[in-house]
Amino acid sequence: MKSNYQVRIVVVNFDGGDLTLSCLEALLVDKYVNIDTQIVLVDNGSLDNVVSKVRQQWPEIEVIEPLENLGFGGGSNVGITAPGSFDYVALINPDALVEPGWLQPLVAKMEANSQLGATSPKMLFAGQKALVHLNIPEAGPIGEKDTRELGVKFVNFRLQSSDVDIEISPVLSTGWYGYENPIGEEKFAVWSKKDASLFFSVEGLVSPEAHLQIRRNEPLSVTLKSGDQKIELEVGPQPVWAKLDLSDSCPDIVQNAGSEIHSGGHGGDRGFRQIDTGQFEESEEMFAWCGGAVLLRPEYLEDVGLFDDKMFLYYEDLDLSWRGRLKKWKYSYEPSSVVRHHHAQSTGEWSPLFRFYVDRNRILVLVKNGPLKVVLEETVRAHLRLLKILLKGICLPMIKLQIPRSQESKHHLRYLASFWKHFPAMIAHRLKAEISEKRAVVYETGIVKP
């Protein structure tokens, strides 16, 4: 064991503003035992004045300005390859806050196993989250065609603080099906399962209250809980409002307890939006690591390479993880290290930008690393979906002399056109890559079954 370890911490900023400053401050004030840190801030052409503030307040932070937006992967590459030596390099998102003592367990884990290319901490959602839980004992199918275990239909909500409406939407946690088309006066439409939960961001709110509107075709009983509150309602075809005080229901919510891969090459955060009740307190080997907070071994990066900057945003960490898996590198999740993250703060979850890079990059990563059979299946499936959307959204409305619905069509056309633009580079990488494990074996042993 060395007496002191040199760790470079790379933070990539793009108009992160106060969140980036808070991230850097948390890194600076932490007390590192037997670890010397060097913080490198890579600013991707921001207009938020963060660089000037950092240079004034914290001259010990090295600032690099590419003067353009290189994306997360490209910016991280600049920070990783900056002059200087280190034993390990950590990546921290600018909208994340490290908890005291976060780095020591990660270094210790890497020191204990030279086969580990990366170790990632437990990532929790930042900010105060108030939880609401629904229980519907009589949940079940509605009709013969829909065999799902349906509880209640969530159709509207209001969040209030001191009797003033707050523009914050609830986040569905566990126990929900996908959103459906709303009917009549419904604001939205999403069905619960037998047990479901959702949460609100209530940090800074005084006496927050949640007003939820739910309904069900056939009458049944519903129990809603928030903290010590418990409300029992009879729900039927007419929507019913339920009011809950959110002041005393603020548990930790998991964002990432290690990264997984699912069928079709979909990346996933283990434990995403689950209440942290201690179910992820064991250190485990994972298929991949999350770039939002991770400690990387330089030898791993030298062997596998850096981020593919063509990805720009999202899935670049799964790609680099997968490439390492093909060369027998391993990754670990370490729960004694904790980082809190403002999820999708810069791009917005399921925003057009978010969807574009997630949908495109998933297939590009598959082309580079996945079994040929899965690559063909998912590529064909994406194009068949486009044809279906064009038919339903454009062709049929035009035949019926109705206004075409073009938003989804434009999204799929745009990301598939970009996919084909980068397809040759992915194939070139696939053909020249030196791998130690068969692609099919890595994929089949790695995917998490539903």
C-alpha positions in Angstrom: 0.0 0.0 0.0 1.3 3.4 -0.9 1.3 6.2 1.7 -0.2 8.7 -0.7 -2.3 8.3 -3.9 -2.5 10.9 -6.6 -6.1 11.2 -7.9 -7.1 13.6 -10.7 -10.8 14.7 -10.5 -12.3 15.9 -13.8 -15.4 18.0 -13.9 -16.9 19.0 -17.3 -19.0 22.1 -17.2 -21.4 23.4 -19.8 -23.5 26.3 -18.4 -23.8 24.5 -15.1 -23.7 27.8 -13.1 -24.2 27.5 -9.4 -24.5 23.7 -9.5 -21.0 23.5 -10.9 -19.7 25.8 -8.2 -21.4 23.8 -5.5 -19.9 20.6 -7.0 -16.4 22.1 -6.9 -16.8 23.5 -3.4 -17.8 20.0 -2.1 -14.7 18.5 -3.7 -12.5 21.1 -2.2 -13.8 21.0 1.4 -13.7 17.2 1.8 -10.8 15.8 3.8 -8.8 13.2 1.9 -6.8 10.7 3.9 -3.6 9.5 2.2 -4.9 11.0 -1.1 -3.6 14.0 -2.9 -6.2 15.4 -5.4 -5.9 17.6 -8.4 -9.2 19.1 -9.7 -9.4 19.8 -13.4 -12.4 21.8 -14.7 -13.0 21.5 -18.4 -15.3 24.2 -19.6 -17.1 23.3 -22.9 -17.6 26.8 -24.2 -20.0 27.9 -21.4 -21.5 31.4 -21.1 -22.2 31.1 -17.3 -19.2 32.9 -15.9 -18.1 29.8 -13.9 -14.5 30.0 -15.2 -13.9 33.5 -14.0 -15.4 32.7 -10.6 -13.3 29.6 -10.2 -10.1 31.4 -11.2 -10.9 34.1 -8.7 -12.0 31.9 -5.8 -10.0 28.7 -6.2 -6.8 29.3 -8.2 -5.7 25.7 -7.2 -8.2 24.3 -9.7 -6.8 23.8 -13.1 -9.1 25.2 -15.8 -9.0 24.0 -19.4 -11.1 25.8 -22.0 -11.5 24.0 -25.4 -13.7 27.0 -26.5 -16.3 24.6 -27.9 -18.8 22.1 -26.7 -17.1 18.7 -26.9 -19.9 16.9 -25.1 -19.4 14.9 -21.9 -17.1 12.3 -23.4 -15.0 14.7 -25.4 -14.6 17.1 -22.5 -13.7 14.2 -20.1 -11.0 13.1 -22.6 -9.5 16.5 -22.4 -9.3 16.4 -18.7 -8.0 12.9 -18.5 -5.2 13.5 -21.0 -4.1 16.9 -19.5 -0.4 16.9 -18.6 0.6 15.4 -15.3 0.7 12.0 -13.7 -1.8 10.3 -11.4 -2.7 6.9 -9.9 -6.4 7.2 -10.6 -8.8 9.6 -12.3 -12.3 10.3 -11.1 -15.1 11.8 -13.1 -17.8 13.8 -11.3 -20.8 15.4 -13.1 -21.0 19.2 -12.5 -24.5 18.8 -11.0 -23.4 16.2 -8.4 -22.4 16.7 -4.8 -19.9 14.3 -3.2 -20.5 13.3 0.4 -17.6 13.5 2.9 -15.2 10.6 2.6 -16.5 9.5 -0.8 -13.1 8.9 -2.4 -11.3 6.7 0.1 -13.6 3.6 -0.3 -13.2 3.8 -4.1 -9.4 3.9 -4.0 -9.3 1.1 -1.4 -11.5 -1.1 -3.7 -9.3 -0.5 -6.7 -6.2 -1.2 -4.6 -7.6 -4.5 -3.5 -8.2 -5.8 -7.0 -6.0 -5.0 -9.9 -8.5 -6.5 -12.4 -11.0 -3.6 -11.7 -11.0 -1.0 -14.4 -13.5 1.2 -12.5 -15.4 1.5 -9.3 -18.5 3.6 -8.9 -20.3 4.9 -5.8 -23.9 4.8 -4.7 -25.7 7.8 -6.4 -28.7 9.3 -4.7 -31.0 11.9 -6.1 -30.0 15.3 -4.7 -32.4 17.6 -2.9 -35.3 16.8 -0.6 -37.8 14.3 -2.1 -41.2 13.7 -0.6 -42.6 10.2 -1.2 -46.2 9.1 -1.8 -47.1 5.4 -1.8 -50.3 3.8 -3.2 -51.6 0.4 -2.3 -54.6 -1.2 -4.2 -55.2 -4.7 -2.9 -57.9 -5.5 -5.4 -55.8 -4.5 -8.5 -56.4 -6.7 -11.5 -57.2 -6.8 -15.2 -59.9 -4.7 -16.8 -61.7 -6.6 -19.5 -60.5 -9.6 -21.4 -58.0 -7.9 -23.7 -56.0 -6.0 -21.1 -54.4 -8.6 -18.8 -52.2 -6.2 -16.8 -52.6 -5.9 -13.0 -54.1 -2.5 -13.0 -54.6 -0.5 -9.8 -55.8 3.1 -10.3 -55.5 5.6 -13.1 -53.5 8.7 -12.1 -54.9 11.6 -14.2 -54.1 15.0 -12.5 -52.2 16.6 -9.6 -51.4 19.9 -7.8 -48.5 20.6 -5.6 -49.0 23.5 -3.1 -46.8 25.3 -0.7 -48.5 27.7 1.8 -51.6 27.4 -0.4 -49.7 28.5 -3.5 -49.5 26.2 -6.6 -45.9 25.1 -7.4 -44.8 24.3 -10.9 -43.2 21.0 -10.1 -44.3 17.7 -11.6 -44.2 14.4 -9.7 -41.7 11.8 -10.6 -43.0 8.3 -11.0 -40.9 5.9 -8.9 -41.9 2.2 -9.0 -45.1 0.3 -9.8 -46.3 2.2 -12.9 -47.1 1.4 -16.5 -46.3 3.7 -19.4 -48.1 7.0 -20.1 -51.3 6.7 -22.2 -53.4 9.2 -24.2 -55.5 11.2 -21.7 -59.3 11.2 -22.1 -61.6 14.1 -21.7 -60.4 16.4 -18.9 -57.5 14.2 -17.8 -54.3 16.1 -17.6 -52.4 12.9 -18.3 -53.0 9.2 -17.9 -50.9 6.5 -16.3 -52.0 3.3 -14.6 -50.5 2.0 -11.3 -49.9 -1.6 -10.4 -50.9 -3.1 -7.1 -48.2 -1.1 -5.3 -46.9 2.2 -6.7 -44.9 5.2 -5.5 -44.1 8.6 -6.7 -42.1 11.6 -5.3 -42.0 15.3 -5.5 -39.0 17.7 -5.1 -39.9 19.8 -2.1 -36.6 21.4 -1.0 -37.2 24.9 0.2 -41.0 24.5 0.2 -43.1 25.5 3.3 -45.8 23.0 4.3 -45.9 21.3 0.9 -49.1 19.4 0.0 -49.8 17.0 -2.8 -53.2 16.8 -4.4 -53.6 13.7 -6.6 -56.6 12.8 -8.8 -57.2 9.1 -9.4 -60.0 7.0 -10.9 -60.9 3.4 -11.7 -63.6 1.9 -13.9 -64.9 -0.3 -11.2 -65.1 0.9 -7.5 -62.4 -0.3 -5.2 -60.4 0.8 -2.1 -57.1 2.6 -2.3 -54.7 3.4 0.5 -52.3 6.4 0.2 -49.4 6.9 2.5 -46.9 9.8 3.0 -44.7 9.6 6.1 -47.0 8.8 9.1 -50.2 9.8 7.1 -52.5 7.1 5.9 -55.6 7.9 3.8 -58.1 5.3 2.6 -60.4 6.2 -0.4 -63.1 4.6 -2.4 -62.3 5.2 -6.0 -64.7 4.7 -8.9 -65.4 6.0 -12.5 -65.5 9.6 -11.4 -62.1 11.1 -10.5 -61.4 11.5 -6.8 -58.9 14.0 -5.2 -56.6 12.9 -2.4 -54.7 15.5 -0.3 -51.5 14.6 1.5 -49.1 16.6 3.7 -45.5 16.0 2.4 -43.6 17.6 5.2 -42.5 14.4 6.9 -41.9 12.0 4.0 -38.4 12.6 2.6 -36.4 9.4 2.2 -33.3 9.0 0.1 -34.1 7.9 -3.5 -31.6 5.8 -5.5 -30.4 6.9 -8.9 -27.7 4.4 -9.5 -26.4 1.5 -7.6 -24.2 0.2 -10.4 -25.0 0.2 -14.1 -26.7 -2.7 -16.0 -27.4 -3.7 -19.5 -30.8 -5.0 -20.6 -32.0 -6.9 -23.6 -31.5 -4.9 -26.8 -28.5 -3.1 -25.5 -30.5 -0.7 -23.2 -28.4 0.7 -20.4 -29.9 0.9 -17.0 -29.3 2.3 -13.5 -29.7 -0.5 -11.0 -32.2 0.6 -8.3 -33.4 3.7 -10.3 -36.0 5.6 -8.3 -36.2 3.1 -5.5 -36.4 4.2 -1.9 -33.0 3.6 -0.3 -33.8 1.1 2.5 -30.4 -0.6 2.6 -31.1 -3.0 -0.2 -27.9 -2.0 -2.0 -25.4 -2.1 0.8 -23.2 -4.9 -0.6 -20.3 -4.2 -2.9 -20.9 -6.1 -6.1 -19.4 -6.6 -9.6 -21.5 -4.8 -12.3 -21.6 -4.9 -16.0 -20.8 -1.2 -16.4 -20.2 2.0 -14.5 -21.9 5.4 -14.6 -19.9 8.4 -15.9 -21.8 10.7 -13.5 -19.4 9.6 -10.7 -16.7 7.0 -11.1 -13.0 6.2 -10.3 -11.0 4.9 -13.3 -7.7 3.0 -13.5 -5.3 4.6 -16.0 -4.1 1.2 -17.2 -7.7 0.3 -18.1 -8.0 3.5 -20.2 -4.6 2.8 -21.9 -5.8 -0.7 -22.8 -9.3 0.1 -23.9 -9.1 3.7 -25.0 -10.9 6.9 -24.0 -14.5 7.9 -24.6 -15.9 7.9 -28.1 -16.5 11.6 -28.6 -18.9 10.9 -31.5 -21.5 9.8 -28.8 -21.4 13.4 -27.4 -24.0 12.7 -24.7 -25.3 9.5 -23.1 -24.2 5.9 -23.5 -20.6 6.9 -23.9 -20.0 5.3 -20.5 -21.7 2.1 -21.4 -19.7 2.0 -24.6 -16.4 2.4 -22.7 -17.5 -0.2 -20.1 -18.6 -2.7 -22.8 -15.3 -2.3 -24.7 -13.5 -3.1 -21.4 -15.7 -6.2 -20.8 -14.6 -7.5 -24.2 -11.0 -7.3 -22.9 -11.8 -9.0 -19.6 -11.8 -5.9 -17.4 -14.2 -5.8 -14.4 -16.1 -3.1 -12.6 -17.4 -2.8 -9.0 -20.1 -0.9 -7.2 -19.1 0.5 -3.8 -22.0 1.6 -1.5 -19.8 3.1 1.2 -19.0 5.9 -1.2 -22.0 8.3 -1.7 -22.6 11.0 -4.3 -25.9 13.0 -4.7 -26.9 14.0 -8.2 -29.3 16.4 -9.8 -30.5 14.0 -12.4 -30.8 15.3 -16.1 -30.4 18.8 -14.8 -28.7 20.1 -18.0 -30.7 18.3 -20.7 -34.1 17.4 -19.0 -35.2 13.8 -18.8 -37.0 12.8 -22.0 -36.5 16.2 -23.6 -35.9 16.1 -27.4 -32.2 16.4 -26.9 -32.2 13.6 -24.3 -34.2 11.3 -26.5 -32.1 11.9 -29.6 -28.8 10.9 -28.1 -30.2 8.0 -26.1 -32.1 6.4 -29.0 -29.2 7.0 -31.5 -26.3 6.0 -29.2 -27.9 2.8 -28.0 -27.8 1.3 -31.5 -24.4 2.8 -32.2 -23.0 1.2 -29.1 -24.6 -2.1 -30.2 -22.9 -1.9 -33.6 -19.5 -1.4 -32.0 -19.8 -4.1 -29.3 -22.8 -6.3 -29.5 -23.5 -9.7 -31.1 -24.2 -9.4 -34.8 -27.7 -11.1 -34.4 -28.7 -8.4 -31.8 -27.3 -5.6 -34.0 -29.4 -6.7 -36.9 -32.6 -7.2 -34.8 -32.4 -3.8 -33.1 -31.5 -1.9 -36.3 -34.4 -3.5 -38.2 -36.7 -2.9 -35.2 -35.9 0.8 -35.1 -36.7 1.2 -38.8 -39.9 -0.8 -38.6 -40.9 1.5 -35.8 -40.2 4.5 -38.0 -42.4 3.1 -40.7 -45.2 2.4 -38.3 -45.0 6.0 -36.9 -45.0 7.4 -40.5 -48.1 5.4 -41.3 -50.0 6.2 -38.2 -48.9 9.8 -37.8 -48.6 11.0 -41.4 -50.2 8.8 -44.0 -53.4 7.8 -42.3 -54.3 11.3 -41.1 -53.7 12.7 -44.6 -56.0 10.0 -46.1 -58.6 11.0 -43.6 -58.0 14.7 -44.4 -56.8 15.3 -40.8 -53.7 17.2 -39.6 -50.7 14.9 -39.6 -48.8 14.3 -36.3 -45.2 14.8 -37.3 -43.3 15.2 -34.0 -42.5 11.5 -33.5 -41.8 11.1 -37.2 -39.3 13.9 -37.1 -37.6 12.5 -34.0 -37.1 9.0 -35.6 -36.0 10.4 -38.9 -33.5 12.7 -37.3 -31.8 10.1 -35.0 -31.7 7.4 -37.6 -30.2 9.7 -40.2 -27.5 10.6 -37.6 -27.1 6.9 -36.8 -26.3 6.1 -40.5 -23.9 9.0 -40.6 -21.8 7.5 -37.8 -22.4 3.8 -38.8 -19.2 3.5 -40.9 -17.0 4.6 -38.0 -18.7 2.1 -35.6 -18.2 -0.7 -38.1 -14.5 0.3 -38.6 -14.0 0.1 -34.8 -15.7 -3.2 -34.6 -13.6 -4.7 -37.3 -10.2 -3.6 -35.9 -11.0 -4.1 -32.2 -8.8 -6.6 -30.4 -11.1 -8.5 -28.1 -10.5 -11.3 -25.6 -14.1 -12.5 -25.1 -16.7 -13.4 -27.6 -19.3 -10.7 -28.1 -22.2 -13.1 -27.7 -20.9 -14.4 -24.4 -20.3 -11.0 -22.9 -23.8 -9.9 -23.9 -25.7 -13.0 -22.8 -23.9 -13.2 -19.5 -24.3 -9.5 -18.9 -27.9 -8.7 -19.6 -30.3 -8.5 -16.7 -33.4 -10.5 -17.3 -36.8 -8.8 -16.4 
